[in-house]
Amino acid sequence: MTRYIAILLSALSLGSCAEWLDVLPKTSVQEKEMFNSEYGFKDVLTGFYIYMGDQELYGRSLTYGFLDILARRYDNSVVASNLYNYENDYKLLKDAVWSKGYTLIANINNFLHFVDANSDVIRTPDYHDIMKGEALGLRAFIHFDLLRLFGPIYSENPGTVSICYRTKMDKYATPRLPADQVADLVIEDLLAAEKLLDGTDNEQFGADEYNENRDPFLVLRQLRMNVWAVRAMLARAYLYKGDPASRKLAYDYAREVIDSPHFELAESNTDNRILFSEHIFSLHIYEMEKLMEGDFGMSGSDRLYVRQDTLDELYEKNAGYSTDFRQNSYYFQSSEGKFVLRKFDQSSYLGKYDGAEIMPLIRLSEMYYIAAECTTDAEESADLINAVRHARSIPESLDIQATNAYDASDVRPGYDSSKSVRINELMKEYRKEFYGEGQLFYFYKRHFYRTFFHCPLSAGMAAENYTPRLPDDEYIFGNNN
């Protein structure tokens, strides 16, 4: 993989949307060598997925690390007390997310230029459209997460200037755009990716399909930006926009993924902790357990942990939910009176094709939740949430009921009355379902929860607490028109 690394390193100075890129002559030679064969394109595209697994991206910060710390997932004292003052303890961390995100985007744009300019060297049928579709989907995926993190609370201020949307790898600054324009560009890229992948993606997801008779570049599609991952991303993006027309599209795309034959809700985490059958898009991270040892090892002062009372309250054990497998010993193990997340423990996997060293980025349960949030039919909404709960071993006697109060202000004691019963029930499911996957903070932000489970701010969350400041270099060197 030394060739793709050379390209990635050539853009490591891309910390903003500004004119930081200086392509040296020797880099141009490397590009020509790299993109003069089909193998070179495959090599570079594979490199993008490996780079996404960096600990300052989805290998830690944008999954179980920074984002879950912001959502107050952990009880340990090493989590900074001034959590939402992003210019102190977490300044370097959030700046690195920005820098590495745009580094990856720059290299994806370079790839997209050459995949068309040198398309004649790509001779395997469908390879061009598949590779271009994956790259467009990845460009949208990274931009969307940068928008969700650094952008405004969209429902409150969709016209607020947010991030830039880079579509070229050059030295020229790109202006930061209003959040609604960025969201539209994300959707534009995803629709283009769907068009390219529809009918060309072979949709081979099963591990049993990995054998000598298959093209190794086109199997285990859940580890690539496949056509269903693109559709799941469209559901996410339309949900984020939130207007009635977008919510209808979010529902339609989520339902399409739910009805796909490739994914099914897991009914146990005994044999597969990360529920690989539900993965629509995920990453293989080399030596994952070694990288996580400091965070989730069974000993050590800096590990991330939760207390027994936190787990009991979070998973509502006193309300009859003790059968919910999301809180069992396959996910949380006790050490010295503290519970450590073991969802990513590798001891139960036989090989890398059954879920070993895998970080989930989009799972099927999220599609149920998106459809449940967007449907106008309250009974269907409750049924969708209950379907996931049943798969998680919660008995039907505890089913959520679509009463007349389902979409009214939630007046139940202990619940946020500014939200409906529907939204608060979904919030609880995000809390239980996506531990270690980084999705809960985005839910809180999208719905502008003023307070939440273990929120450390006595005065409640303000908009600025949900919105990290862009890196200083972006304001110094960026085009801020």
N, C-alpha and C positions, 0 to 999 in steps of 0.2 A: 504493500500500500504506500510505498514511498512516493509514488508519483502524485497521488491525490494530496498527500501531505504537503508537497511542494506548493501546490496551488493554494491550499488553505493558509499556509504560512505567509504567502505573498500578500495577504490582505489583513493580517492581524492588526494592522494599524487603523483599521476601519472602525473606530469607536463611535463615530457619529455619522450623520448623513452628509458630511462635508467633504471637501476635496483633499482627502488624506491619501488617496490611492495613487501610488507612483509605480507603475508597472515597468520594471527594469527590462532592458533588452534580453537578458538571459531568461527572465520569466516568460517573455513572449516565445522564446525558443522552446521552453518547456511546454507551453500551451500547445504549440504546433505539434510537438511530438506526442503529447497526451491525447489530442483530439484528432489524430490522423488515422485512428483505427477504432473499430467497434469495441474492442477490448478496452481501449483507453476510456471511452465513454462509460462503459460498465464499471470500470475501476473508480472513476471519479464519483459517479452517482452512489455507489456503495459507500464511498468515503463520507458522503453527507450524513448518512445514517449513523456511522461510527462517531462522527463529530457531534451529532446531537446527543450522544450519550456522555458527553463531557460533564463533569460534576457541576460546572457552573451553568449548565443548561439542564437537560432532562435526566442526567445521571444523579442529580441531587437537588439543585436550587429550584427548578420548576416542577418538582414532584414532591418528594417527602421532606425536602429541606426548607428553603426559604419560604415557599408558599404555604406549607403546612405549619411552619412556625408563625407566620402571619395570622393563620387561622386558629392559633393557640391550641395546637394539637398536643403539645407536650407540657409536662409539669416541671421539668428540671430547671435548676437555677441558672444554668449557663445561657438560657434564652434571655436576651437583654431586656431589661425593665423598660427602657425607652424604645419599645418595639417599633412604633410608627413614626419615630423621628429618623427618617431614612438617611439623614446626613451624618449620623454618628456610627453606631455599631454595624449597621448594614449598608453603609455607603459603598464600600468596595464590592460587596456582594451584588447589589442591584446594578451597579455600574458594569460589572462583568457580564451580567445577563444581557444588558443592552449591547455591549461591545461584541460579545461572541455571537449574539443573534444576528447583528448586521454583518459580521464577518461571514457567517454562513450564507446569508442572503446575497452578499456580493458574489460569492463563488457559485451559487445557484444561477445568478444572472449571467455569469460568464459561461457556464454550462449551457444555458438556454440559447445564448448567442451562437455557440459553436455547433449545437445539436442541429440547428437549421443550416448554418453556413457550411458545415461539413457533412451534411446528411447523406451524401453519396457513399461514405465509407461505412454506413450502417446498413448492412445487407440482410440481416435476418428479418424475415417477415414480422411486422408489427413492432419491432424493437424501437424504431424512431418514435412512434406515437406513445408507446408505453413509457419510454424514458422521459420524453418531454412532458407527458401527463404527470408523471411522478414529480418531476422538478417543479412544475407549476403548482401542484398541490402542496409541496413542501414550502415553496415561497409564501403561499397563502397561510399555511399553518404557523410558520414562524412570525410573520407579520401580525397575525391575529392574536397570538399570545403576548407579543410586545404591546399591542393595543389594549388587551385586557388588563395588563399589569400597569402600564405607564399612562394609558388614556384616562379620560374622565369617567365618572359614573354616567354611563351612556343614557340611561333613562332620564337623568336630570339635565344633562347638557350635551346632546349629541353634536352640536355645532362647535364645541370647544376644540381649539387646535391641539393636536395630540402628537402623532409620530409621522415620520415620512414613509412613503411607500416606494421602495427602490425597485426599479424594473430594468436598470442598466448597471453594468460594472464599469464606471468611469470615474474621473477625478472631480466631476462637477457636483456641487451641492444640490440637494433636493429639498424643496420646502416642506416643512411639516404641514400636515393637512388636518382639517376638521375630522373628528372621529367618524362622522357619518360617511365622509368620502373614503376614508380608509376601509371602513366596513364594506362599502360597495366595491372597492378594488379587490378585497379579499374574495368576495363572492364572484367577481368577474373572473379571477384566476381559477377558482374552484369550478365554475361552470365550463371554462375552457378545458380544464383537466378532465372533467367528467366526459366531455365530448370525445377527447382523445382516447380515454381508457375504456369507454363503453364499447364492447365488442372486440377489443384487442386484449384486454386483461383476461388471462385464462382462468382467474378466480380459483386457483389451487391453494386451499388453505390448510388442508389436513396434513398432519405429520406423516401419515401412511403414504402420501403421494411423493415423499422424498425418496427417490431411488434412482438407479442408474439409467432408467428409461426416461427420466424427466430432465428438462433443462434446469439446472440448479439456480439459474438467474430468475426463474419464474415460478418457484415454489415457495410455500410458506408466505403467501402474499400478505398475511397480517403483519409481517415484519417490513413491509414496504408501504408506500402511499398508494394503496390499491384503489380500485374504483369504488368500493364500499366505504373505505375510509374517507374518500372525497365526499361521498353523499352524507356520511355522518358529520363531516366538517360543515357541510352546507346546512345541516340541521342546527348545529351550534351557532353558526354565523347568523342565520335568520332569527334564531331565538334571541341572540344578542341585540339585534336591531329592535325587535319587540313590537313594532306596529302591527295592526291586525293582519295586513296582507303578508307580512314577513312571518308572523306566527303560524299562519295557515301553511306556508311553505315549509317552515320548520317541522310542523306536524307531519306533512306529507313525506318529507325526506326521512324523518325518524321512523315512521311507519314502514316505509320501503325497506329500511335496514332491518327492522324487527322481523319483517316477513321474508327476509332473505333466507335461503336454506343453509347458509354457511356458519351461522352462529347460534348458540343456544345458551340459555341461562344455566349456570352450574348450580347443582343442588347440594354440593358438599365442597369443603376445602380440605378434606382429609388427604386426598391423593394429589391434589394440585392446588397449592396455596394461592396462586395468582389467577386461578379460574381461566385457564388458557382458552377454553372453548368459547369464551365471551369476547376475546380480543379482536377488535376490528383494526386497530393499528397499535403497534408496540415496537420497542427497540430491543435488540440484543446488545447487552453491555458486557464486554469481556471482563472476567474476574470481578463480577458484580459484588459477590459476598466479601471479597477482600477490601473493596472500596468502601463498603458499608460497615466494616467491622468497628470503626471508631464511633459510629453513630448508634449501631444496634447490637454491638457485642454484649455478651451477658455480664460483663464487668467493665469498670472504668468510670471515672468521674465525669467525663464529657458526653457520655452516651445520652441519647434522647429516650425519655421514658414517660409513663403515665402512672398515676397512683390507682390503687384499687377503687377508691371512692369515685374517681373520675370515670373509670370504665363502667362502674355500676350505674352512674347517673347517665352517661352518654348512651349506653345500650338499654336503659330502662329496665334493669333486671328486677327491680321491685314492683314493676307493673306487669310482670308475667312474660317478659321477653328473654328469659334465660336460655331458651332454645336457639336463639339467633346465632348461627355459626360464625358471624362476623366478629364475635368477641371471645371465641374459644381459644384453646391453647395453641392452635395452629397459626393464629394471628398474633396472640399476645402471650408471652411467657414471663413468669415471675422470676426475678433474681434479686435477692436481698430486699424483698418487700416492694420492689418496683417492677412494673410491667414494661417489657421491651417489645416493640413491633417485630414480629417474625414473619410477616407476609412474604418477605423476599428471601427467607432462609432457603438454601439450596440443597439441603440434605435429602429432600423427598423426591428429587428428580433423577430419572435414569439417564437422560441425555438432553442435549440442547434442543431437540425437536419436540419436547413435551412441555416446554416452558422454562427451562433452566436459563438463568441469567437474563431474564426478560423483564423489561419495565413497561407496564401497560400505559398507553396514552389515550386511547379511546376504547371503552368497553360497551357491550350491548346494553347493560343496565342503564347507562346514561340515555340511550335512545328511548327507553321506556319512560324515563323521567321527563325528557323533553316533550314527548308526545302527551304525557299526563299534564304537563304545564300548559300546553298550547291548545289542547282540544277544548271545544266549547261545550262538550257533553260532560257534565260533572260525574256521572256514573261511570263513563268510560275512563275518566281520569283516575278515579279511585281504583277501578279494576286494574289499570296499568301499574299503579304503585303496588297494589296487593300481589300482582303476579311476581314481582321481584321479591317481595316479602315472603311469599310462600316458598320460593326457591331458596330463600335463606333460612328456612325451617321455622318461620313464624306461623303459628296455627291460624286457621281461618276464623276462629273465635275472636281474634284480635284485629280483624279486617278494618281498614278505614272505611267509613260510611259516607256516601255522598248525600248528606242531609241537606235541608234548605240552607243551613249555615255554612256549607262547604266553601262557598265563594264570598262569604261575608266576613267582616272584621272578626278576627280570632279573639274572643273574649274569655277563653279558658285561662285559669290562673297559671302564671309562669310563662305565658306565650306573648310574643310581640303583637300587640293589638293593631299595629299599623299594617299588618299583613293578614291575608286571608288564611283560613284553615288549610286550604289547598297548598299555599306557598309554604306555610310553616311545616306541614307534613313532608313536603319535598325537601325542605331544609334539613329536617331530621334524617331523612334518608341519605342525603349527600354526606352528612356527618358520619353516618355509620358505614356507608358503602365505599367511600373513596379515601379511606385512611391511607396515607402514604403516597397518594397519587396527585395531590396538588389542586384538586378541583373545588374544594370547599370555599377557599378564599374568594375565588371568582364568583361563586354563587352569592356569598354575602355582599360583595361589591355590586354585582348586577342589580340586586334588590335593595341596596343601600340599607342594610341592617345597621341601626344605630348602636345596637349592642347584640352580643351573641354569647354562646356558651364559653365561659371563662374569659370573656373580653376584659382586658386589664385596665381599660379607660373608664374611670368612674363617671366622667361627663359624657361618655358615649363617643361613638365614631363620627367624626366629621369627614367631609369629602376629601380633605387633604390627607387624612389618615389612610385612605384607600389608594392614594395616588402618589407613588414615589416620584421625586423630582428627577428630571432627566439629568444625565451626567453633565458636569460643568463644561466639558469639551464641546458638547452639543450646542450650548449657548454661545461659546466663544468662537467656534469654527463653523457651526451649522448655518444654513440658510433659513432664517426664521421669519420669512415673509408671511 
